[in-house]
Structures are given as structure tokens and as C-alpha cells.
Amino acid sequence: MKKMFTLSLVLFMLLAVPLFAAGNKNDLAYFGYDELQSTSAVGSADSIVVFESNIPKKGGTVNDILTLASTQSATDISTALDSYGRTVQVSVSLAELNAGKTLIAAVTGSQILVTDVNIVCDGSFGALTSAEIEDSSATVNICSVAQAQMTDDAVLSKGIAGFTAGVGMGEGVTVSESVVITKTGSNATTATGLVVTLHYILL
């Protein structure tokens, strides 16, 4: 009786293991894929696996992705991305502030619309009158920060004393122009620099 029970158990295990292995939809082997081995350069004919709800689904090849991407023009893709908010963080040294520094490069034919600004001071600034963020022709001002508030570790943004939003905040700067930071009055002294974070979109 014991021998028969043992034999039945062994047969059950031999039959059950392949069934459970073959039925596991989270296992690449279920879809006929080998386990990942050594890496190599990706080719257009290489197979891909598409996941849906964390379950691997049989996909196609790398070339299928390239073909899908080619159905959208570069202009369409760029235009779609422009509608999403972007963030840039720039370190500005004392010398760069005095000379003027580009924070966001110009995009020909587009208008940069800044929606928020955050400035962190590294050291206390002396001598200058203010720091200004504006377009490259100094036509449209985005914001101004007064020297009195530019103290060590100060975090300056909308709603903080000494931070003045200009007409360019939320309305956009001159088309095809960059966004820069400059100083007014004498050259800034004593401090190390600034870290400026800008949130913006392209129009």
C-alpha cells in the first residue's frame, strides 16, 4: 500500500510540475522565450516582449517599434511634447550672475512661458540692486529679486517678500528669445552663487 502511494505521488509530481510551469503567465517560458543570457547589441530583428498588467505578452521585433514611431512625424512628436510642462535647474555662480547667464535656450519660432520660479541663495549677496530673470533682449521681465532678501540659504519664489513677478510670468517672453538671469546696479559681491529652478512650457 505504501509503495503504491509513493508511486502515485511521484507520478503526480512529474505531471504537475510541467503543467504548473507551463501555466505561469508571468514566466517567459510560457510564451516560448528563453531566459535572458549574455547581452549583445540590439538589432532591428530582435524579439521584444510587451507587458500588460505585469504579464508578458508576445510582442514582435524592434523593427515594429521603429515602424510605429515612423507613423508620427518629428514635428508632431515635438509639438505634443511642447504642451507638457518642463523643468530646468541651473547653478549660477557669482561671476555668471554679473556677466549674465542663459537659463533656457531660445527655440526658433517658439515662445517660452515660465509658470514658476524658485531661487536658492548660496551666501549673502552684496552691492547689486537686484537679480532679474528676463528674455534675452530685456524686453519682457519674468521676475525680480531684491538684494535685501538675497541672504544665505534664502529660498525666493512667488509670495515671498522681495520677489516681484513680472509681466512675463505666465504670459511668455518674446518669440525666439532665450530666458536669462542678470543683475542690476553694481556687480554682486560676497556670495557664492544661486540655484535657479524654472517651470515652463513652449508655445
Rosetta constraint file for C-alpha pairs under 8 A:
AtomPair CA 1 CA 5 HARMONIC 6.27 0.50
AtomPair CA 2 CA 6 HARMONIC 6.11 0.50
AtomPair CA 3 CA 7 HARMONIC 6.10 0.50
AtomPair CA 4 CA 8 HARMONIC 6.11 0.50
AtomPair CA 5 CA 9 HARMONIC 6.18 0.50
AtomPair CA 6 CA 10 HARMONIC 6.27 0.50
AtomPair CA 7 CA 11 HARMONIC 6.24 0.50
AtomPair CA 8 CA 12 HARMONIC 6.12 0.50
AtomPair CA 9 CA 13 HARMONIC 6.25 0.50
AtomPair CA 10 CA 14 HARMONIC 6.21 0.50
AtomPair CA 11 CA 15 HARMONIC 6.24 0.50
AtomPair CA 12 CA 16 HARMONIC 5.82 0.50
AtomPair CA 13 CA 17 HARMONIC 5.95 0.50
AtomPair CA 14 CA 18 HARMONIC 7.35 0.50
AtomPair CA 15 CA 19 HARMONIC 6.68 0.50
AtomPair CA 16 CA 20 HARMONIC 6.08 0.50
AtomPair CA 17 CA 21 HARMONIC 6.04 0.50
AtomPair CA 18 CA 22 HARMONIC 5.87 0.50
AtomPair CA 19 CA 23 HARMONIC 6.05 0.50
AtomPair CA 20 CA 24 HARMONIC 6.32 0.50
AtomPair CA 21 CA 27 HARMONIC 7.77 0.50
AtomPair CA 21 CA 30 HARMONIC 7.30 0.50
AtomPair CA 22 CA 29 HARMONIC 7.28 0.50
AtomPair CA 22 CA 30 HARMONIC 5.15 0.50
AtomPair CA 23 CA 30 HARMONIC 6.57 0.50
AtomPair CA 24 CA 30 HARMONIC 6.36 0.50
AtomPair CA 25 CA 30 HARMONIC 6.07 0.50
AtomPair CA 25 CA 31 HARMONIC 7.87 0.50
AtomPair CA 25 CA 55 HARMONIC 6.15 0.50
AtomPair CA 25 CA 56 HARMONIC 7.09 0.50
AtomPair CA 26 CA 30 HARMONIC 7.75 0.50
AtomPair CA 26 CA 54 HARMONIC 7.46 0.50
AtomPair CA 26 CA 55 HARMONIC 5.25 0.50
AtomPair CA 26 CA 56 HARMONIC 6.30 0.50
AtomPair CA 27 CA 31 HARMONIC 7.60 0.50
AtomPair CA 27 CA 56 HARMONIC 7.71 0.50
AtomPair CA 28 CA 32 HARMONIC 6.58 0.50
AtomPair CA 28 CA 33 HARMONIC 5.23 0.50
AtomPair CA 28 CA 34 HARMONIC 6.93 0.50
AtomPair CA 28 CA 35 HARMONIC 7.08 0.50
AtomPair CA 28 CA 56 HARMONIC 6.91 0.50
AtomPair CA 29 CA 33 HARMONIC 5.04 0.50
AtomPair CA 29 CA 34 HARMONIC 6.17 0.50
AtomPair CA 29 CA 35 HARMONIC 7.40 0.50
AtomPair CA 31 CA 57 HARMONIC 7.61 0.50
AtomPair CA 31 CA 58 HARMONIC 6.74 0.50
AtomPair CA 42 CA 46 HARMONIC 6.64 0.50
AtomPair CA 43 CA 62 HARMONIC 7.08 0.50
AtomPair CA 44 CA 61 HARMONIC 6.70 0.50
AtomPair CA 44 CA 62 HARMONIC 4.86 0.50
AtomPair CA 44 CA 63 HARMONIC 4.71 0.50
AtomPair CA 45 CA 61 HARMONIC 5.48 0.50
AtomPair CA 45 CA 62 HARMONIC 6.04 0.50
AtomPair CA 45 CA 63 HARMONIC 6.17 0.50
AtomPair CA 46 CA 61 HARMONIC 5.29 0.50
AtomPair CA 46 CA 62 HARMONIC 5.78 0.50
AtomPair CA 46 CA 63 HARMONIC 7.97 0.50
AtomPair CA 47 CA 59 HARMONIC 7.42 0.50
AtomPair CA 47 CA 60 HARMONIC 5.60 0.50
AtomPair CA 47 CA 61 HARMONIC 4.27 0.50
AtomPair CA 47 CA 62 HARMONIC 6.39 0.50
AtomPair CA 48 CA 58 HARMONIC 7.56 0.50
AtomPair CA 48 CA 59 HARMONIC 5.55 0.50
AtomPair CA 48 CA 60 HARMONIC 5.47 0.50
AtomPair CA 48 CA 61 HARMONIC 5.22 0.50
AtomPair CA 48 CA 62 HARMONIC 6.31 0.50
AtomPair CA 49 CA 56 HARMONIC 6.21 0.50
AtomPair CA 49 CA 57 HARMONIC 6.05 0.50
AtomPair CA 49 CA 58 HARMONIC 5.40 0.50
AtomPair CA 49 CA 59 HARMONIC 4.84 0.50
AtomPair CA 49 CA 60 HARMONIC 7.09 0.50
AtomPair CA 50 CA 56 HARMONIC 5.77 0.50
AtomPair CA 50 CA 57 HARMONIC 5.10 0.50
AtomPair CA 50 CA 58 HARMONIC 6.17 0.50
AtomPair CA 50 CA 59 HARMONIC 5.18 0.50
AtomPair CA 51 CA 55 HARMONIC 5.33 0.50
AtomPair CA 51 CA 56 HARMONIC 4.29 0.50
AtomPair CA 51 CA 57 HARMONIC 5.47 0.50
AtomPair CA 52 CA 56 HARMONIC 6.35 0.50
AtomPair CA 52 CA 57 HARMONIC 6.64 0.50
AtomPair CA 60 CA 64 HARMONIC 6.44 0.50
AtomPair CA 61 CA 65 HARMONIC 7.24 0.50
AtomPair CA 62 CA 66 HARMONIC 6.62 0.50
AtomPair CA 63 CA 67 HARMONIC 6.11 0.50
AtomPair CA 64 CA 68 HARMONIC 6.17 0.50
AtomPair CA 65 CA 69 HARMONIC 6.15 0.50
AtomPair CA 66 CA 70 HARMONIC 6.18 0.50
AtomPair CA 67 CA 71 HARMONIC 6.78 0.50
AtomPair CA 68 CA 72 HARMONIC 7.75 0.50
AtomPair CA 72 CA 76 HARMONIC 6.21 0.50
AtomPair CA 72 CA 77 HARMONIC 6.65 0.50
AtomPair CA 73 CA 77 HARMONIC 6.40 0.50
AtomPair CA 74 CA 78 HARMONIC 6.06 0.50
AtomPair CA 75 CA 79 HARMONIC 5.99 0.50
AtomPair CA 76 CA 80 HARMONIC 6.17 0.50
AtomPair CA 77 CA 81 HARMONIC 6.27 0.50
AtomPair CA 78 CA 82 HARMONIC 6.16 0.50
AtomPair CA 79 CA 83 HARMONIC 6.87 0.50
AtomPair CA 80 CA 84 HARMONIC 7.54 0.50
AtomPair CA 82 CA 201 HARMONIC 6.27 0.50
AtomPair CA 82 CA 202 HARMONIC 5.30 0.50
AtomPair CA 82 CA 203 HARMONIC 7.11 0.50
AtomPair CA 83 CA 201 HARMONIC 6.50 0.50
AtomPair CA 83 CA 202 HARMONIC 6.87 0.50
AtomPair CA 83 CA 203 HARMONIC 7.62 0.50
AtomPair CA 84 CA 201 HARMONIC 6.45 0.50
AtomPair CA 85 CA 199 HARMONIC 6.75 0.50
AtomPair CA 85 CA 200 HARMONIC 5.67 0.50
AtomPair CA 85 CA 201 HARMONIC 5.04 0.50
AtomPair CA 86 CA 199 HARMONIC 5.67 0.50
AtomPair CA 86 CA 200 HARMONIC 5.30 0.50
AtomPair CA 86 CA 201 HARMONIC 5.92 0.50
AtomPair CA 87 CA 197 HARMONIC 7.06 0.50
AtomPair CA 87 CA 198 HARMONIC 5.65 0.50
AtomPair CA 87 CA 199 HARMONIC 4.53 0.50
AtomPair CA 87 CA 200 HARMONIC 6.37 0.50
AtomPair CA 88 CA 103 HARMONIC 7.90 0.50
AtomPair CA 88 CA 104 HARMONIC 7.65 0.50
AtomPair CA 88 CA 197 HARMONIC 5.72 0.50
AtomPair CA 88 CA 198 HARMONIC 5.41 0.50
AtomPair CA 88 CA 199 HARMONIC 6.71 0.50
AtomPair CA 89 CA 195 HARMONIC 6.93 0.50
AtomPair CA 89 CA 196 HARMONIC 5.61 0.50
AtomPair CA 89 CA 197 HARMONIC 4.31 0.50
AtomPair CA 89 CA 198 HARMONIC 6.47 0.50
AtomPair CA 90 CA 103 HARMONIC 6.46 0.50
AtomPair CA 90 CA 195 HARMONIC 5.70 0.50
AtomPair CA 90 CA 196 HARMONIC 5.25 0.50
AtomPair CA 90 CA 197 HARMONIC 6.46 0.50
AtomPair CA 91 CA 193 HARMONIC 7.38 0.50
AtomPair CA 91 CA 194 HARMONIC 5.88 0.50
AtomPair CA 91 CA 195 HARMONIC 4.47 0.50
AtomPair CA 91 CA 196 HARMONIC 6.37 0.50
AtomPair CA 92 CA 96 HARMONIC 5.86 0.50
AtomPair CA 92 CA 97 HARMONIC 6.24 0.50
AtomPair CA 92 CA 101 HARMONIC 7.41 0.50
AtomPair CA 92 CA 193 HARMONIC 5.51 0.50
AtomPair CA 92 CA 194 HARMONIC 5.04 0.50
AtomPair CA 92 CA 195 HARMONIC 6.05 0.50
AtomPair CA 92 CA 196 HARMONIC 7.42 0.50
AtomPair CA 93 CA 97 HARMONIC 6.19 0.50
AtomPair CA 93 CA 192 HARMONIC 6.16 0.50
AtomPair CA 93 CA 193 HARMONIC 4.19 0.50
AtomPair CA 93 CA 194 HARMONIC 6.38 0.50
AtomPair CA 94 CA 98 HARMONIC 6.37 0.50
AtomPair CA 94 CA 188 HARMONIC 6.76 0.50
AtomPair CA 94 CA 189 HARMONIC 7.25 0.50
AtomPair CA 94 CA 191 HARMONIC 6.63 0.50
AtomPair CA 94 CA 192 HARMONIC 5.64 0.50
AtomPair CA 94 CA 193 HARMONIC 4.76 0.50
AtomPair CA 94 CA 194 HARMONIC 7.70 0.50
AtomPair CA 95 CA 99 HARMONIC 6.20 0.50
AtomPair CA 96 CA 100 HARMONIC 5.60 0.50
AtomPair CA 96 CA 101 HARMONIC 5.72 0.50
AtomPair CA 97 CA 101 HARMONIC 6.32 0.50
AtomPair CA 97 CA 131 HARMONIC 7.87 0.50
AtomPair CA 97 CA 181 HARMONIC 6.61 0.50
AtomPair CA 97 CA 182 HARMONIC 5.53 0.50
AtomPair CA 97 CA 183 HARMONIC 6.30 0.50
AtomPair CA 97 CA 188 HARMONIC 7.66 0.50
AtomPair CA 97 CA 193 HARMONIC 7.74 0.50
AtomPair CA 98 CA 182 HARMONIC 6.46 0.50
AtomPair CA 98 CA 183 HARMONIC 5.94 0.50
AtomPair CA 98 CA 187 HARMONIC 5.52 0.50
AtomPair CA 98 CA 188 HARMONIC 6.35 0.50
AtomPair CA 99 CA 182 HARMONIC 7.01 0.50
AtomPair CA 100 CA 180 HARMONIC 6.77 0.50
AtomPair CA 100 CA 181 HARMONIC 5.62 0.50
AtomPair CA 100 CA 182 HARMONIC 4.46 0.50
AtomPair CA 100 CA 183 HARMONIC 7.23 0.50
AtomPair CA 101 CA 180 HARMONIC 5.45 0.50
AtomPair CA 101 CA 181 HARMONIC 5.45 0.50
AtomPair CA 101 CA 182 HARMONIC 6.77 0.50
AtomPair CA 102 CA 178 HARMONIC 6.84 0.50
AtomPair CA 102 CA 179 HARMONIC 5.96 0.50
AtomPair CA 102 CA 180 HARMONIC 4.22 0.50
AtomPair CA 102 CA 181 HARMONIC 6.49 0.50
AtomPair CA 103 CA 178 HARMONIC 7.60 0.50
AtomPair CA 103 CA 179 HARMONIC 5.58 0.50
AtomPair CA 103 CA 180 HARMONIC 5.17 0.50
AtomPair CA 103 CA 181 HARMONIC 6.82 0.50
AtomPair CA 104 CA 178 HARMONIC 5.65 0.50
AtomPair CA 104 CA 179 HARMONIC 5.04 0.50
AtomPair CA 104 CA 180 HARMONIC 6.95 0.50
AtomPair CA 105 CA 177 HARMONIC 7.68 0.50
AtomPair CA 105 CA 178 HARMONIC 4.79 0.50
AtomPair CA 105 CA 179 HARMONIC 6.66 0.50
AtomPair CA 106 CA 110 HARMONIC 7.89 0.50
AtomPair CA 106 CA 112 HARMONIC 7.89 0.50
AtomPair CA 106 CA 176 HARMONIC 5.52 0.50
AtomPair CA 106 CA 177 HARMONIC 4.77 0.50
AtomPair CA 106 CA 178 HARMONIC 3.91 0.50
AtomPair CA 106 CA 179 HARMONIC 7.27 0.50
AtomPair CA 107 CA 111 HARMONIC 7.45 0.50
AtomPair CA 107 CA 176 HARMONIC 5.40 0.50
AtomPair CA 107 CA 177 HARMONIC 7.02 0.50
AtomPair CA 107 CA 178 HARMONIC 7.42 0.50
AtomPair CA 108 CA 175 HARMONIC 7.54 0.50
AtomPair CA 108 CA 176 HARMONIC 4.50 0.50
AtomPair CA 108 CA 177 HARMONIC 7.63 0.50
AtomPair CA 109 CA 175 HARMONIC 6.10 0.50
AtomPair CA 109 CA 176 HARMONIC 5.15 0.50
AtomPair CA 110 CA 175 HARMONIC 5.42 0.50
AtomPair CA 110 CA 176 HARMONIC 5.43 0.50
AtomPair CA 110 CA 202 HARMONIC 6.21 0.50
AtomPair CA 110 CA 203 HARMONIC 5.53 0.50
AtomPair CA 111 CA 172 HARMONIC 6.12 0.50
AtomPair CA 111 CA 173 HARMONIC 6.04 0.50
AtomPair CA 111 CA 174 HARMONIC 6.22 0.50
AtomPair CA 111 CA 175 HARMONIC 4.39 0.50
AtomPair CA 111 CA 176 HARMONIC 6.10 0.50
AtomPair CA 111 CA 177 HARMONIC 7.30 0.50
AtomPair CA 111 CA 202 HARMONIC 5.65 0.50
AtomPair CA 111 CA 203 HARMONIC 4.99 0.50
AtomPair CA 112 CA 172 HARMONIC 5.40 0.50
AtomPair CA 112 CA 173 HARMONIC 5.75 0.50
AtomPair CA 112 CA 174 HARMONIC 7.73 0.50
AtomPair CA 112 CA 175 HARMONIC 7.36 0.50
AtomPair CA 112 CA 177 HARMONIC 7.79 0.50
AtomPair CA 112 CA 178 HARMONIC 7.58 0.50
AtomPair CA 112 CA 179 HARMONIC 7.70 0.50
AtomPair CA 112 CA 200 HARMONIC 6.79 0.50
AtomPair CA 112 CA 201 HARMONIC 6.13 0.50
AtomPair CA 112 CA 202 HARMONIC 4.89 0.50
AtomPair CA 112 CA 203 HARMONIC 6.42 0.50
AtomPair CA 113 CA 168 HARMONIC 7.32 0.50
AtomPair CA 113 CA 169 HARMONIC 7.13 0.50
AtomPair CA 113 CA 170 HARMONIC 5.90 0.50
AtomPair CA 113 CA 171 HARMONIC 5.98 0.50
AtomPair CA 113 CA 172 HARMONIC 3.81 0.50
AtomPair CA 113 CA 173 HARMONIC 6.34 0.50
AtomPair CA 113 CA 200 HARMONIC 5.40 0.50
AtomPair CA 113 CA 201 HARMONIC 5.39 0.50
AtomPair CA 113 CA 202 HARMONIC 6.11 0.50
AtomPair CA 113 CA 203 HARMONIC 7.06 0.50
AtomPair CA 114 CA 142 HARMONIC 7.50 0.50
AtomPair CA 114 CA 168 HARMONIC 7.24 0.50
AtomPair CA 114 CA 169 HARMONIC 5.59 0.50
AtomPair CA 114 CA 170 HARMONIC 5.65 0.50
AtomPair CA 114 CA 171 HARMONIC 7.58 0.50
AtomPair CA 114 CA 172 HARMONIC 6.40 0.50
AtomPair CA 114 CA 198 HARMONIC 6.79 0.50
AtomPair CA 114 CA 199 HARMONIC 5.82 0.50
AtomPair CA 114 CA 200 HARMONIC 4.17 0.50
AtomPair CA 114 CA 201 HARMONIC 6.65 0.50
AtomPair CA 115 CA 169 HARMONIC 5.95 0.50
AtomPair CA 115 CA 170 HARMONIC 4.94 0.50
AtomPair CA 115 CA 198 HARMONIC 7.66 0.50
AtomPair CA 115 CA 199 HARMONIC 5.56 0.50
AtomPair CA 115 CA 200 HARMONIC 5.36 0.50
AtomPair CA 115 CA 201 HARMONIC 7.79 0.50
AtomPair CA 116 CA 157 HARMONIC 7.86 0.50
AtomPair CA 116 CA 158 HARMONIC 7.65 0.50
AtomPair CA 116 CA 169 HARMONIC 7.32 0.50
AtomPair CA 116 CA 170 HARMONIC 7.94 0.50
AtomPair CA 116 CA 198 HARMONIC 5.88 0.50
AtomPair CA 116 CA 199 HARMONIC 5.12 0.50
AtomPair CA 116 CA 200 HARMONIC 7.16 0.50
AtomPair CA 117 CA 157 HARMONIC 5.86 0.50
AtomPair CA 117 CA 158 HARMONIC 7.33 0.50
AtomPair CA 117 CA 196 HARMONIC 7.23 0.50
AtomPair CA 117 CA 197 HARMONIC 5.78 0.50
AtomPair CA 117 CA 198 HARMONIC 4.78 0.50
AtomPair CA 117 CA 199 HARMONIC 6.55 0.50
AtomPair CA 118 CA 155 HARMONIC 6.96 0.50
AtomPair CA 118 CA 156 HARMONIC 5.81 0.50
AtomPair CA 118 CA 157 HARMONIC 4.88 0.50
AtomPair CA 118 CA 158 HARMONIC 7.98 0.50
AtomPair CA 118 CA 196 HARMONIC 5.82 0.50
AtomPair CA 118 CA 197 HARMONIC 5.06 0.50
AtomPair CA 118 CA 198 HARMONIC 6.60 0.50
AtomPair CA 119 CA 154 HARMONIC 7.99 0.50
AtomPair CA 119 CA 155 HARMONIC 5.69 0.50
AtomPair CA 119 CA 156 HARMONIC 5.01 0.50
AtomPair CA 119 CA 157 HARMONIC 6.49 0.50
AtomPair CA 119 CA 194 HARMONIC 6.66 0.50
AtomPair CA 119 CA 195 HARMONIC 5.76 0.50
AtomPair CA 119 CA 196 HARMONIC 4.60 0.50
AtomPair CA 119 CA 197 HARMONIC 6.40 0.50
AtomPair CA 120 CA 153 HARMONIC 6.24 0.50
AtomPair CA 120 CA 154 HARMONIC 5.74 0.50
AtomPair CA 120 CA 155 HARMONIC 4.58 0.50
AtomPair CA 120 CA 156 HARMONIC 6.36 0.50
AtomPair CA 120 CA 194 HARMONIC 5.65 0.50
AtomPair CA 120 CA 195 HARMONIC 5.18 0.50
AtomPair CA 120 CA 196 HARMONIC 6.56 0.50
AtomPair CA 121 CA 150 HARMONIC 6.27 0.50
AtomPair CA 121 CA 151 HARMONIC 6.40 0.50
AtomPair CA 121 CA 152 HARMONIC 5.50 0.50
AtomPair CA 121 CA 153 HARMONIC 5.08 0.50
AtomPair CA 121 CA 154 HARMONIC 5.34 0.50
AtomPair CA 121 CA 155 HARMONIC 6.66 0.50
AtomPair CA 121 CA 193 HARMONIC 6.40 0.50
AtomPair CA 121 CA 194 HARMONIC 4.79 0.50
AtomPair CA 121 CA 195 HARMONIC 6.72 0.50
AtomPair CA 122 CA 151 HARMONIC 7.82 0.50
AtomPair CA 122 CA 152 HARMONIC 5.33 0.50
AtomPair CA 122 CA 153 HARMONIC 5.71 0.50
AtomPair CA 122 CA 154 HARMONIC 7.95 0.50
AtomPair CA 122 CA 191 HARMONIC 6.33 0.50
AtomPair CA 122 CA 192 HARMONIC 5.50 0.50
AtomPair CA 122 CA 193 HARMONIC 5.24 0.50
AtomPair CA 122 CA 194 HARMONIC 5.68 0.50
AtomPair CA 122 CA 195 HARMONIC 7.82 0.50
AtomPair CA 123 CA 151 HARMONIC 6.16 0.50
AtomPair CA 123 CA 152 HARMONIC 3.97 0.50
AtomPair CA 123 CA 153 HARMONIC 6.72 0.50
AtomPair CA 123 CA 190 HARMONIC 7.19 0.50
AtomPair CA 123 CA 191 HARMONIC 4.21 0.50
AtomPair CA 123 CA 192 HARMONIC 5.56 0.50
AtomPair CA 123 CA 193 HARMONIC 6.93 0.50
AtomPair CA 124 CA 150 HARMONIC 5.87 0.50
AtomPair CA 124 CA 151 HARMONIC 4.00 0.50
AtomPair CA 124 CA 152 HARMONIC 4.56 0.50
AtomPair CA 124 CA 190 HARMONIC 6.57 0.50
AtomPair CA 124 CA 191 HARMONIC 4.98 0.50
AtomPair CA 125 CA 147 HARMONIC 6.51 0.50
AtomPair CA 125 CA 150 HARMONIC 5.67 0.50
AtomPair CA 125 CA 151 HARMONIC 6.25 0.50
AtomPair CA 125 CA 152 HARMONIC 7.90 0.50
AtomPair CA 125 CA 188 HARMONIC 6.14 0.50
AtomPair CA 125 CA 189 HARMONIC 5.80 0.50
AtomPair CA 125 CA 190 HARMONIC 5.83 0.50
AtomPair CA 125 CA 191 HARMONIC 4.93 0.50
AtomPair CA 126 CA 147 HARMONIC 6.96 0.50
AtomPair CA 126 CA 188 HARMONIC 5.58 0.50
AtomPair CA 126 CA 189 HARMONIC 4.93 0.50
AtomPair CA 126 CA 190 HARMONIC 6.11 0.50
AtomPair CA 126 CA 191 HARMONIC 7.39 0.50
AtomPair CA 127 CA 147 HARMONIC 7.89 0.50
AtomPair CA 127 CA 185 HARMONIC 7.62 0.50
AtomPair CA 127 CA 186 HARMONIC 5.70 0.50
AtomPair CA 127 CA 187 HARMONIC 6.35 0.50
AtomPair CA 127 CA 188 HARMONIC 5.30 0.50
AtomPair CA 127 CA 189 HARMONIC 6.06 0.50
AtomPair CA 128 CA 147 HARMONIC 6.38 0.50
AtomPair CA 128 CA 183 HARMONIC 6.70 0.50
AtomPair CA 128 CA 184 HARMONIC 6.15 0.50
AtomPair CA 128 CA 185 HARMONIC 5.04 0.50
AtomPair CA 128 CA 186 HARMONIC 4.69 0.50
AtomPair CA 128 CA 187 HARMONIC 5.45 0.50
AtomPair CA 128 CA 188 HARMONIC 4.71 0.50
AtomPair CA 128 CA 189 HARMONIC 7.55 0.50
AtomPair CA 129 CA 146 HARMONIC 6.44 0.50
AtomPair CA 129 CA 147 HARMONIC 5.52 0.50
AtomPair CA 129 CA 183 HARMONIC 7.27 0.50
AtomPair CA 129 CA 184 HARMONIC 5.37 0.50
AtomPair CA 129 CA 185 HARMONIC 4.92 0.50
AtomPair CA 129 CA 186 HARMONIC 6.95 0.50
AtomPair CA 130 CA 144 HARMONIC 6.57 0.50
AtomPair CA 130 CA 145 HARMONIC 5.40 0.50
AtomPair CA 130 CA 146 HARMONIC 4.50 0.50
AtomPair CA 130 CA 147 HARMONIC 5.03 0.50
AtomPair CA 130 CA 183 HARMONIC 5.72 0.50
AtomPair CA 130 CA 184 HARMONIC 5.36 0.50
AtomPair CA 130 CA 185 HARMONIC 7.23 0.50
AtomPair CA 131 CA 144 HARMONIC 5.79 0.50
AtomPair CA 131 CA 145 HARMONIC 5.20 0.50
AtomPair CA 131 CA 146 HARMONIC 6.71 0.50
AtomPair CA 131 CA 147 HARMONIC 7.37 0.50
AtomPair CA 131 CA 181 HARMONIC 6.94 0.50
AtomPair CA 131 CA 182 HARMONIC 5.78 0.50
AtomPair CA 131 CA 183 HARMONIC 4.42 0.50
AtomPair CA 131 CA 184 HARMONIC 6.37 0.50
AtomPair CA 132 CA 141 HARMONIC 7.34 0.50
AtomPair CA 132 CA 142 HARMONIC 7.66 0.50
AtomPair CA 132 CA 143 HARMONIC 5.99 0.50
AtomPair CA 132 CA 144 HARMONIC 4.57 0.50
AtomPair CA 132 CA 145 HARMONIC 6.50 0.50
AtomPair CA 132 CA 181 HARMONIC 5.53 0.50
AtomPair CA 132 CA 182 HARMONIC 5.25 0.50
AtomPair CA 132 CA 183 HARMONIC 5.82 0.50
AtomPair CA 132 CA 184 HARMONIC 7.31 0.50
AtomPair CA 133 CA 141 HARMONIC 6.28 0.50
AtomPair CA 133 CA 142 HARMONIC 5.45 0.50
AtomPair CA 133 CA 143 HARMONIC 5.39 0.50
AtomPair CA 133 CA 144 HARMONIC 6.44 0.50
AtomPair CA 133 CA 179 HARMONIC 6.94 0.50
AtomPair CA 133 CA 180 HARMONIC 5.65 0.50
AtomPair CA 133 CA 181 HARMONIC 4.43 0.50
AtomPair CA 133 CA 182 HARMONIC 6.52 0.50
AtomPair CA 134 CA 138 HARMONIC 5.79 0.50
AtomPair CA 134 CA 139 HARMONIC 7.41 0.50
AtomPair CA 134 CA 140 HARMONIC 5.68 0.50
AtomPair CA 134 CA 141 HARMONIC 4.31 0.50
AtomPair CA 134 CA 142 HARMONIC 5.09 0.50
AtomPair CA 134 CA 143 HARMONIC 7.06 0.50
AtomPair CA 134 CA 168 HARMONIC 7.54 0.50
AtomPair CA 134 CA 173 HARMONIC 7.67 0.50
AtomPair CA 134 CA 179 HARMONIC 5.62 0.50
AtomPair CA 134 CA 180 HARMONIC 5.60 0.50
AtomPair CA 134 CA 181 HARMONIC 6.50 0.50
AtomPair CA 135 CA 139 HARMONIC 6.40 0.50
AtomPair CA 135 CA 140 HARMONIC 5.69 0.50
AtomPair CA 135 CA 141 HARMONIC 6.73 0.50
AtomPair CA 135 CA 142 HARMONIC 7.79 0.50
AtomPair CA 135 CA 173 HARMONIC 5.93 0.50
AtomPair CA 135 CA 174 HARMONIC 6.73 0.50
AtomPair CA 135 CA 177 HARMONIC 6.11 0.50
AtomPair CA 135 CA 178 HARMONIC 5.60 0.50
AtomPair CA 135 CA 179 HARMONIC 4.51 0.50
AtomPair CA 135 CA 180 HARMONIC 5.89 0.50
AtomPair CA 136 CA 177 HARMONIC 5.87 0.50
AtomPair CA 136 CA 178 HARMONIC 5.41 0.50
AtomPair CA 136 CA 179 HARMONIC 5.91 0.50
AtomPair CA 136 CA 180 HARMONIC 5.91 0.50
AtomPair CA 137 CA 177 HARMONIC 7.52 0.50
AtomPair CA 139 CA 174 HARMONIC 7.45 0.50
AtomPair CA 140 CA 166 HARMONIC 7.71 0.50
AtomPair CA 140 CA 167 HARMONIC 6.74 0.50
AtomPair CA 140 CA 168 HARMONIC 5.60 0.50
AtomPair CA 140 CA 173 HARMONIC 5.69 0.50
AtomPair CA 140 CA 174 HARMONIC 6.92 0.50
AtomPair CA 141 CA 166 HARMONIC 5.07 0.50
AtomPair CA 141 CA 167 HARMONIC 6.11 0.50
AtomPair CA 141 CA 168 HARMONIC 5.36 0.50
AtomPair CA 141 CA 169 HARMONIC 7.78 0.50
AtomPair CA 141 CA 173 HARMONIC 7.90 0.50
AtomPair CA 142 CA 165 HARMONIC 6.02 0.50
AtomPair CA 142 CA 166 HARMONIC 4.53 0.50
AtomPair CA 142 CA 167 HARMONIC 6.16 0.50
AtomPair CA 142 CA 168 HARMONIC 4.27 0.50
AtomPair CA 142 CA 169 HARMONIC 4.84 0.50
AtomPair CA 142 CA 173 HARMONIC 7.92 0.50
AtomPair CA 143 CA 163 HARMONIC 7.05 0.50
AtomPair CA 143 CA 164 HARMONIC 5.45 0.50
AtomPair CA 143 CA 165 HARMONIC 4.31 0.50
AtomPair CA 143 CA 166 HARMONIC 4.81 0.50
AtomPair CA 143 CA 168 HARMONIC 7.64 0.50
AtomPair CA 143 CA 169 HARMONIC 7.03 0.50
AtomPair CA 144 CA 162 HARMONIC 7.92 0.50
AtomPair CA 144 CA 163 HARMONIC 5.86 0.50
AtomPair CA 144 CA 164 HARMONIC 5.11 0.50
AtomPair CA 144 CA 165 HARMONIC 6.54 0.50
AtomPair CA 144 CA 166 HARMONIC 7.28 0.50
AtomPair CA 145 CA 149 HARMONIC 7.33 0.50
AtomPair CA 145 CA 150 HARMONIC 7.45 0.50
AtomPair CA 145 CA 156 HARMONIC 7.71 0.50
AtomPair CA 145 CA 162 HARMONIC 5.61 0.50
AtomPair CA 145 CA 163 HARMONIC 4.72 0.50
AtomPair CA 145 CA 164 HARMONIC 6.42 0.50
AtomPair CA 146 CA 150 HARMONIC 6.77 0.50
AtomPair CA 146 CA 162 HARMONIC 5.09 0.50
AtomPair CA 146 CA 163 HARMONIC 6.71 0.50
AtomPair CA 148 CA 162 HARMONIC 7.41 0.50
AtomPair CA 149 CA 154 HARMONIC 7.28 0.50
AtomPair CA 149 CA 156 HARMONIC 7.99 0.50
AtomPair CA 149 CA 161 HARMONIC 7.39 0.50
AtomPair CA 149 CA 162 HARMONIC 5.80 0.50
AtomPair CA 150 CA 154 HARMONIC 6.36 0.50
AtomPair CA 152 CA 191 HARMONIC 7.82 0.50
AtomPair CA 156 CA 160 HARMONIC 6.10 0.50
AtomPair CA 156 CA 163 HARMONIC 6.48 0.50
AtomPair CA 157 CA 163 HARMONIC 6.19 0.50
AtomPair CA 158 CA 163 HARMONIC 6.29 0.50
AtomPair CA 158 CA 164 HARMONIC 7.31 0.50
AtomPair CA 158 CA 165 HARMONIC 6.96 0.50
AtomPair CA 159 CA 163 HARMONIC 7.09 0.50
AtomPair CA 165 CA 169 HARMONIC 6.16 0.50
AtomPair CA 167 CA 171 HARMONIC 6.63 0.50
AtomPair CA 168 CA 172 HARMONIC 5.08 0.50
AtomPair CA 168 CA 173 HARMONIC 5.59 0.50
AtomPair CA 173 CA 177 HARMONIC 7.21 0.50
AtomPair CA 173 CA 179 HARMONIC 7.88 0.50
AtomPair CA 183 CA 187 HARMONIC 7.26 0.50
AtomPair CA 183 CA 188 HARMONIC 7.54 0.50
